[in-house]
Amino acid sequence: MNDAHWHLVVNHFPIIGTILALGILITGLFLKNNSVKNTAYILFIVAAIFALFSMQTGEGAEEMVEDFPGIGKTIIHEHEELAEKFALVLYFLAGISLVGLFLNTKNHSKAKLVSFLAVIVAIAAVYLSKLVGTSGGEIRHTEIREDSTNSKALPENSTLINADKD
């Protein structure tokens, strides 16, 4: 397997894991259940680890596809910039999660405050995950780009376009 393949394998978990963990953390807050909150914290940490793997494989994936037709360095650069921001937020969220796990095991009075902080940061992470996922999808899926039209998505000598001209 090459870097592009590895990137595709690992890049989905930071997005999906963060969304799932946010739901679990909110559920844990409503239920006032530390075990449920700890599950969310562990998922946030795992999502951050997968974000690290995704960042490490992204450069190799970029090298493989940047010169493909219809893929420019601009769209890859935009995805890379968003991914870096998303990864930093996930690393911060993983740090908060480690503190939350520690405080929950000690039944510390600040544990609830850390949970609310984690929710706020996780909401920001989910927003960034949407941007990163969309920009990553746009690299190879031109049909989801905002500026996509049939004439831009297909070459001019395409049989579909030529069929429309007849």
Secondary structure, 3 states (H helix, E strand, C coil): CCHHHHHHHHCHHHHHHHHHHHHHHHHHHHHCCHHHHHHHHHHHHHHHHHHHHHHHHHHHHHHHHCCCCCCCHHHHHHHHHHHHHHHHHHHHHHHHHHHHHHHHHCCCCCHHHHHHHHHHHHHHHHHHHHHHHHHHHHHHCHHHCCCCCHHHHCCCCCHHHHHHHC
